[in-house]
Amino acid sequence: MSNLSGNESFLDRIGIPSHLAWGFFGVMIFMMGDGLELAWLSPYLVEQGLTVQQAAVLTTSYGVTIAIAAWLSGVLVEAIGPRKTMLIGTTFYVIGHALFVGVALPHLHYGLMIPTYALRGFGYPLFAYAFLVWITYRTPQHQLGKAVGWFWFVFTGGLSVLGAFYSSWSISLIGHIPTLWSAIVWVLVGTFFAVFVNRDKFELGEKADKTNKFKELINGILIVKKEPKVGIAGIVRIINQSSQYAFPLFLPIYLADKGISTTVWLNIWGIIFISNIAFNLIFGYVGDKFGWKNTVTWFGAVGCGVFTLMLFYTPQFFEGNVFLVGLVGMLWGACIAGFVPLSALTPSLVGDGDKGAAMAILNLGAGLCVFVGPALVALFYDLVDVEGIIWILAGLYFIAAILTRFLKLPHEENAKAKKSVA
C-alpha cells in the first residue's frame, strides 16, 4: 500500500521507511519506559515482603493481558486505525501504572497490585504491535524484511537494553519508586513522537465501515480457518521465544553447578540480547536477500535448536568456561533474531484485507510464548530434569523448521499450480 516515489533517502536505503521514521524512534522511547523495571521489580517486591510465588503470580497476570492485547492489536488497527489503537495502549499503560505505583505498591496491597499491573499489561502490545501492523501496510515488499528488522531492533533495544541501563542509573540516583514514576514520562514522550510527530497517513482506518468494526475482531479468529498457513505461522511464533522465557527458570541453577555463578550468567544474558538486537537488523537484510522462509527455517529454527542443545552440553565438556558459554549464548541470541522475517512473511500470505488479522495471530503468538516456555518447565522439569527440558525446547525448534516450509507465498503456490497443470 505504500506510495513511495522518487529518490530514496538515507533512511530508506538502510531499511527504515523514511515516512515512518519518527514512529520507530517513538517505539524505542516508549519501550524504554515500559521495560525499565523488568530486571529488578520481582526481587524488589520480595525484599519488601512478598513471597517469590506472589511475585510470580503478579508477573503471570501481566502476561495474560499482554497476550490478549497482542491479539487485539492487529484487528483494532483494521477497525479503528493505528493511531487510535496506539493511544488506547498508552491510556491503559498510564492508568494501570499510576494506580500500581501510586496506590497498590506503597502499601503492598496485593489485591490491588494484580489488577493494576495487569491493566498496565494492555499498554505496550496495543502501542508497539499496532505500529508493526502499520509498518506492514505502508512499506514496499522489497523493503519489508529490513523494516521489521528495524522494528525489533528498536523494540528490544528499548525494552531490554536502554530500559535496563536507565534504571540502573536512575535507581542509584533517585530510588526505586521515583524511577517507576519516571516511566510514565518516557512512555508519553514515545507516544508523542510515534503518534503525533509521525505524519504518515494510514487510510484504511479512515475508510473502514464504522458500523462493522467488530467484523475485524471476528476476522482475527476466522482467519486461521480461512488461511491455515496463518495459524502455522502463529505456532512458529510461539516456539520462537519459548526458550527465552524458559531458560531463566532453570539454566542459572544448572550453570551454577557447572562453575558459572548467577551473577556471571546475568552478564552473559545481557550480552546475549546485545547480540540479539544487532542480528534483528542483520536478519532483516538477510531475509530480503536469502528469502524470508529460508531465513526463518535455517537461521531461526534450526539455529536455535542447535544452540539450545549446545547451551546444555558446552558446560558439560568445558566446565566453568565462561567464554565458550557466552559465545554459544550469543549465537543462540542471534538465531532468536532469525525469526524476524516471520513478521514480513505472515502478512504476505494473505490479501490486503486480511493483513491485520494475520498480524493479530502473529502478535498473539508473541504474547503466548510468555506462557509456553514457563509452562513446559512447570510440567516436565520434575519428570525429565534439565537435559530433558533442553531436548524438548530444541525439538520444538526443529518442528518449527518443518512447519515453516509450509508457509508458501501466493506466487509460490501459483507457480506450483501451473507446474502441476503443465
PLY file of the C-alpha trace (Angstrom):
ply
format ascii 1.0
element vertex 422
property float x
property float y
property float z
element edge 421
property int vertex1
property int vertex2
end_header
0.00 0.00 0.00
2.99 2.28 0.22
3.06 5.10 -2.28
6.72 5.98 -2.03
8.17 7.57 -5.11
11.27 9.45 -6.17
14.79 9.02 -4.89
15.24 7.05 -1.69
16.57 8.82 1.39
19.41 7.50 3.55
16.86 6.00 5.97
15.10 4.20 3.11
18.41 2.80 1.89
19.25 1.31 5.30
15.75 -0.21 5.59
13.81 2.34 7.68
10.83 3.72 5.71
11.53 7.45 5.97
7.84 8.32 6.21
7.63 6.21 9.40
10.99 7.16 10.96
9.56 9.10 13.92
7.37 6.10 14.68
10.42 3.86 15.08
12.02 6.41 17.41
8.82 6.73 19.42
8.51 2.96 19.86
12.07 2.78 21.22
11.42 5.52 23.80
8.03 4.03 24.76
9.55 0.57 25.29
12.41 2.08 27.31
9.82 3.43 29.76
7.73 0.28 29.68
10.67 -2.05 30.33
12.74 -0.15 32.85
11.54 -2.27 35.81
11.65 -5.74 34.23
15.10 -6.70 35.52
14.56 -5.64 39.13
10.86 -5.44 40.08
10.43 -9.04 41.28
13.46 -9.09 43.63
12.49 -5.62 44.86
8.99 -6.84 45.75
10.42 -9.87 47.55
12.67 -7.55 49.56
9.58 -5.54 50.51
7.84 -8.64 51.89
6.15 -10.50 49.06
6.93 -14.16 48.51
8.57 -15.38 45.33
5.31 -17.16 44.45
3.31 -13.93 44.86
5.75 -12.06 42.62
5.45 -14.85 40.03
1.63 -14.69 40.07
1.84 -10.91 39.61
4.04 -11.37 36.55
1.72 -14.06 35.20
-1.30 -11.76 35.46
0.68 -9.20 33.49
1.41 -11.85 30.85
-2.29 -12.70 30.47
-3.18 -9.17 29.41
-0.11 -8.95 27.18
-1.33 -11.99 25.22
-4.87 -10.60 24.90
-3.66 -7.16 23.82
-1.17 -8.66 21.39
-4.02 -10.40 19.56
-6.27 -7.34 19.68
-3.60 -5.03 18.28
-3.86 -6.27 14.70
-7.64 -6.36 14.47
-8.02 -2.96 16.17
-5.70 -1.42 13.60
-8.00 -2.79 10.90
-11.07 -1.46 12.71
-10.04 1.99 14.01
-6.55 2.62 12.59
-3.10 2.51 14.21
-3.07 5.95 15.84
-6.22 5.35 17.89
-5.04 1.84 18.80
-1.68 3.18 19.98
-3.36 5.93 22.02
-5.60 3.32 23.67
-2.46 1.38 24.59
-0.86 4.48 26.10
-4.02 5.20 28.10
-4.12 1.66 29.52
-0.45 1.91 30.44
-0.65 5.30 32.17
-3.79 4.47 34.18
-2.59 0.99 35.18
0.92 2.15 36.03
-0.25 5.17 38.05
-2.63 3.02 40.10
0.03 0.33 40.58
2.79 2.71 41.68
0.64 5.31 43.43
-1.97 3.19 45.21
-1.12 -0.53 45.32
2.68 -0.61 45.67
3.26 1.84 48.57
1.08 -0.28 50.88
1.93 -3.63 49.26
-1.82 -4.12 48.73
-1.57 -7.40 46.85
-5.27 -7.48 45.98
-4.81 -4.21 44.08
-1.35 -4.95 42.71
-2.56 -7.80 40.49
-5.38 -5.98 38.63
-3.47 -2.69 38.29
-0.30 -4.33 37.00
-2.41 -6.48 34.68
-4.20 -3.37 33.37
-0.78 -1.89 32.59
-0.06 -5.01 30.51
-2.55 -3.94 27.84
-0.31 -0.97 27.09
2.76 -1.96 25.11
1.21 -4.60 22.80
-1.53 -2.20 21.67
1.09 0.51 21.14
4.09 -1.32 19.67
2.38 -4.14 17.78
-0.10 -1.70 16.24
2.87 0.17 14.84
4.25 -3.11 13.50
0.99 -3.62 11.58
1.32 -0.04 10.34
4.78 -0.92 9.01
3.50 -3.99 7.14
0.85 -1.90 5.35
2.99 1.11 4.48
6.31 -0.47 3.46
7.17 -1.74 -0.05
7.55 -5.52 -0.15
11.23 -5.37 -1.19
11.97 -3.32 1.94
9.66 -5.07 4.39
12.14 -7.58 5.83
14.60 -4.81 6.73
11.81 -2.62 8.11
10.54 -5.28 10.54
14.18 -5.96 11.48
14.49 -2.31 12.49
11.20 -2.57 14.41
12.52 -5.44 16.52
15.81 -3.57 16.93
14.11 -0.52 18.47
11.60 -2.68 20.39
14.21 -4.91 22.05
16.75 -2.09 22.32
14.27 -0.01 24.29
12.83 -2.86 26.36
15.91 -4.92 27.23
18.86 -2.55 26.82
18.01 1.15 27.29
15.42 0.43 29.99
17.91 -1.63 31.98
20.76 0.88 31.64
18.49 3.82 32.53
17.04 2.14 35.61
20.48 1.08 36.89
21.48 4.76 36.81
18.14 6.14 37.99
17.69 3.82 40.98
21.05 4.81 42.45
20.25 8.50 41.87
16.57 8.87 42.87
15.43 5.45 44.16
13.04 2.71 43.05
9.64 4.45 43.34
10.65 7.70 41.60
12.22 5.59 38.85
8.89 3.82 38.37
7.09 7.18 38.16
9.55 8.38 35.53
8.41 5.54 33.26
5.21 7.48 32.51
7.28 10.41 31.22
9.20 8.19 28.79
6.01 6.47 27.62
4.33 9.81 26.90
7.41 11.12 25.07
7.44 7.96 22.92
3.73 8.36 22.20
4.23 11.98 21.16
6.84 11.05 18.55
5.17 7.87 17.24
1.61 9.19 17.02
1.85 12.96 16.54
5.28 13.80 15.10
4.97 10.81 12.76
2.79 12.30 10.00
2.41 9.23 7.77
-1.17 8.72 6.58
-2.89 5.40 7.17
-6.06 5.49 5.10
-7.51 2.06 5.83
-8.89 3.05 9.23
-10.48 6.16 7.74
-12.20 4.17 5.01
-13.43 1.36 7.23
-17.19 0.99 7.60
-17.89 2.43 11.03
-20.84 0.08 11.54
-18.80 -3.05 11.01
-15.90 -2.61 13.44
-16.49 -5.93 15.16
-16.24 -7.83 11.88
-12.50 -7.30 12.16
-12.46 -8.87 15.63
-14.26 -11.91 14.24
-11.89 -11.99 11.26
-9.00 -12.09 13.72
-10.24 -15.56 14.71
-11.69 -16.86 11.45
-8.51 -16.04 9.51
-6.99 -19.28 10.86
-9.79 -21.30 9.26
-9.73 -19.26 6.06
-5.92 -19.32 5.78
-4.49 -22.24 7.84
-0.98 -21.05 6.98
-1.54 -18.08 9.29
-2.24 -20.48 12.15
1.00 -22.32 11.37
2.88 -19.01 11.44
1.34 -18.29 14.86
2.63 -21.63 16.20
6.10 -20.92 14.83
5.99 -17.50 16.54
5.17 -19.12 19.90
8.11 -21.52 19.54
10.37 -18.61 18.52
10.80 -17.25 22.08
9.69 -20.24 24.16
13.22 -20.93 25.35
13.79 -17.24 26.14
11.10 -17.45 28.84
12.01 -20.97 29.97
15.78 -20.56 30.40
15.75 -18.07 33.31
13.77 -20.57 35.41
16.37 -23.34 35.39
19.50 -22.53 33.37
21.18 -20.29 36.02
20.79 -23.09 38.57
22.29 -25.63 36.17
25.20 -23.36 35.25
25.92 -22.60 38.91
26.59 -26.33 39.37
28.98 -26.11 36.41
31.09 -23.30 37.85
29.30 -20.28 36.38
27.70 -18.09 39.04
24.30 -16.48 38.63
25.92 -13.02 38.56
28.12 -14.07 35.67
25.12 -15.63 33.92
23.21 -12.34 34.20
26.10 -10.60 32.43
26.02 -13.30 29.74
22.25 -12.79 29.43
22.79 -9.09 28.82
25.39 -9.80 26.14
23.01 -12.28 24.51
20.47 -9.52 23.89
23.03 -7.08 22.59
23.77 -9.81 20.04
20.04 -10.30 19.50
19.24 -6.67 18.66
22.20 -6.48 16.28
21.02 -9.58 14.43
17.44 -8.29 14.33
18.83 -5.88 11.73
21.14 -8.35 10.04
18.43 -10.96 9.51
16.10 -8.28 8.19
18.60 -7.77 5.37
19.36 -11.49 5.04
15.63 -12.26 4.81
15.16 -9.90 1.88
18.12 -11.48 0.04
18.05 -15.15 1.09
14.27 -15.40 1.33
12.04 -14.91 4.37
11.06 -18.58 4.65
14.64 -19.83 4.22
15.95 -17.41 6.85
13.34 -18.44 9.43
13.89 -22.14 8.69
17.69 -22.37 8.75
18.96 -19.44 10.80
15.96 -19.16 13.13
14.51 -22.61 13.81
17.43 -24.94 13.06
19.97 -22.49 14.50
18.02 -22.11 17.76
17.61 -25.87 18.04
21.35 -26.49 17.68
22.49 -23.74 20.05
19.81 -24.62 22.63
21.41 -28.06 22.86
24.87 -26.52 23.00
23.90 -24.33 25.97
23.45 -27.58 27.90
26.35 -29.64 26.56
29.07 -26.97 26.40
29.26 -26.67 30.23
29.32 -30.47 30.39
32.54 -30.68 28.39
34.05 -27.29 29.30
33.01 -26.78 32.92
33.32 -23.20 34.13
34.36 -21.86 30.71
32.56 -18.51 30.69
33.90 -17.53 27.28
32.53 -20.58 25.46
29.16 -20.47 27.22
28.92 -16.75 26.44
29.81 -17.38 22.79
27.16 -20.11 22.47
24.67 -17.82 24.20
25.40 -15.01 21.74
24.88 -17.38 18.81
21.60 -18.57 20.34
20.51 -14.93 20.77
21.44 -14.24 17.16
19.34 -17.18 15.97
16.33 -15.99 18.01
16.51 -12.97 15.69
16.46 -15.35 12.71
12.66 -15.42 13.12
12.41 -11.68 12.34
11.33 -12.23 8.68
8.24 -14.02 10.03
6.76 -10.54 10.59
7.16 -9.86 6.87
6.22 -13.36 5.69
2.94 -13.77 7.62
1.00 -10.73 6.31
2.27 -11.55 2.81
0.48 -14.92 2.97
-2.90 -13.15 2.69
-4.55 -10.36 0.73
-4.56 -6.71 1.80
-7.90 -7.02 3.56
-6.62 -9.77 5.89
-3.18 -8.43 6.80
-4.31 -7.02 10.14
-5.99 -10.31 11.09
-2.86 -12.25 10.09
-0.71 -9.95 12.22
-3.17 -10.38 15.09
-2.45 -14.12 15.11
1.29 -13.48 14.90
1.12 -10.98 17.75
-0.94 -13.44 19.79
1.92 -15.91 19.33
4.32 -13.26 20.61
2.20 -12.97 23.75
1.58 -16.68 24.28
5.27 -17.58 24.27
5.45 -15.84 27.66
3.34 -18.75 28.98
4.55 -21.68 26.91
8.20 -21.57 28.00
7.49 -21.47 31.76
4.62 -23.96 31.36
6.96 -26.51 29.77
9.32 -26.16 32.72
6.48 -26.47 35.23
5.05 -29.55 33.52
8.18 -31.52 32.68
11.09 -30.39 34.86
10.49 -32.92 37.64
9.98 -35.69 35.09
12.92 -35.16 32.74
15.28 -32.73 34.56
17.41 -30.09 32.79
18.60 -32.28 29.92
15.07 -33.37 29.08
13.74 -29.80 29.06
16.59 -28.76 26.77
15.72 -31.53 24.32
12.01 -30.61 24.43
12.83 -26.99 23.60
15.28 -27.99 20.87
12.72 -30.44 19.46
10.15 -27.66 19.22
12.60 -25.60 17.17
13.18 -28.48 14.77
9.39 -28.88 14.45
9.18 -25.14 13.72
11.68 -25.62 10.88
9.39 -28.22 9.31
6.27 -26.11 9.82
7.90 -23.07 8.23
8.33 -24.94 4.93
4.51 -24.93 4.60
4.39 -21.11 4.63
4.29 -20.65 0.87
3.63 -17.19 -0.55
0.76 -16.82 -3.08
3.14 -16.53 -6.05
4.88 -19.77 -4.98
1.57 -21.61 -4.84
0.50 -20.22 -8.21
3.79 -21.32 -9.76
3.36 -24.80 -8.27
-0.23 -25.00 -9.57
0.85 -24.00 -13.07
3.65 -26.57 -12.99
1.27 -29.37 -11.91
-1.18 -28.45 -14.71
1.60 -28.44 -17.27
0 1
1 2
2 3
3 4
4 5
5 6
6 7
7 8
8 9
9 10
10 11
11 12
12 13
13 14
14 15
15 16
16 17
17 18
18 19
19 20
20 21
21 22
22 23
23 24
24 25
25 26
26 27
27 28
28 29
29 30
30 31
31 32
32 33
33 34
34 35
35 36
36 37
37 38
38 39
39 40
40 41
41 42
42 43
43 44
44 45
45 46
46 47
47 48
48 49
49 50
50 51
51 52
52 53
53 54
54 55
55 56
56 57
57 58
58 59
59 60
60 61
61 62
62 63
63 64
64 65
65 66
66 67
67 68
68 69
69 70
70 71
71 72
72 73
73 74
74 75
75 76
76 77
77 78
78 79
79 80
80 81
81 82
82 83
83 84
84 85
85 86
86 87
87 88
88 89
89 90
90 91
91 92
92 93
93 94
94 95
95 96
96 97
97 98
98 99
99 100
100 101
101 102
102 103
103 104
104 105
105 106
106 107
107 108
108 109
109 110
110 111
111 112
112 113
113 114
114 115
115 116
116 117
117 118
118 119
119 120
120 121
121 122
122 123
123 124
124 125
125 126
126 127
127 128
128 129
129 130
130 131
131 132
132 133
133 134
134 135
135 136
136 137
137 138
138 139
139 140
140 141
141 142
142 143
143 144
144 145
145 146
146 147
147 148
148 149
149 150
150 151
151 152
152 153
153 154
154 155
155 156
156 157
157 158
158 159
159 160
160 161
161 162
162 163
163 164
164 165
165 166
166 167
167 168
168 169
169 170
170 171
171 172
172 173
173 174
174 175
175 176
176 177
177 178
178 179
179 180
180 181
181 182
182 183
183 184
184 185
185 186
186 187
187 188
188 189
189 190
190 191
191 192
192 193
193 194
194 195
195 196
196 197
197 198
198 199
199 200
200 201
201 202
202 203
203 204
204 205
205 206
206 207
207 208
208 209
209 210
210 211
211 212
212 213
213 214
214 215
215 216
216 217
217 218
218 219
219 220
220 221
221 222
222 223
223 224
224 225
225 226
226 227
227 228
228 229
229 230
230 231
231 232
232 233
233 234
234 235
235 236
236 237
237 238
238 239
239 240
240 241
241 242
242 243
243 244
244 245
245 246
246 247
247 248
248 249
249 250
250 251
251 252
252 253
253 254
254 255
255 256
256 257
257 258
258 259
259 260
260 261
261 262
262 263
263 264
264 265
265 266
266 267
267 268
268 269
269 270
270 271
271 272
272 273
273 274
274 275
275 276
276 277
277 278
278 279
279 280
280 281
281 282
282 283
283 284
284 285
285 286
286 287
287 288
288 289
289 290
290 291
291 292
292 293
293 294
294 295
295 296
296 297
297 298
298 299
299 300
300 301
301 302
302 303
303 304
304 305
305 306
306 307
307 308
308 309
309 310
310 311
311 312
312 313
313 314
314 315
315 316
316 317
317 318
318 319
319 320
320 321
321 322
322 323
323 324
324 325
325 326
326 327
327 328
328 329
329 330
330 331
331 332
332 333
333 334
334 335
335 336
336 337
337 338
338 339
339 340
340 341
341 342
342 343
343 344
344 345
345 346
346 347
347 348
348 349
349 350
350 351
351 352
352 353
353 354
354 355
355 356
356 357
357 358
358 359
359 360
360 361
361 362
362 363
363 364
364 365
365 366
366 367
367 368
368 369
369 370
370 371
371 372
372 373
373 374
374 375
375 376
376 377
377 378
378 379
379 380
380 381
381 382
382 383
383 384
384 385
385 386
386 387
387 388
388 389
389 390
390 391
391 392
392 393
393 394
394 395
395 396
396 397
397 398
398 399
399 400
400 401
401 402
402 403
403 404
404 405
405 406
406 407
407 408
408 409
409 410
410 411
411 412
412 413
413 414
414 415
415 416
416 417
417 418
418 419
419 420
420 421
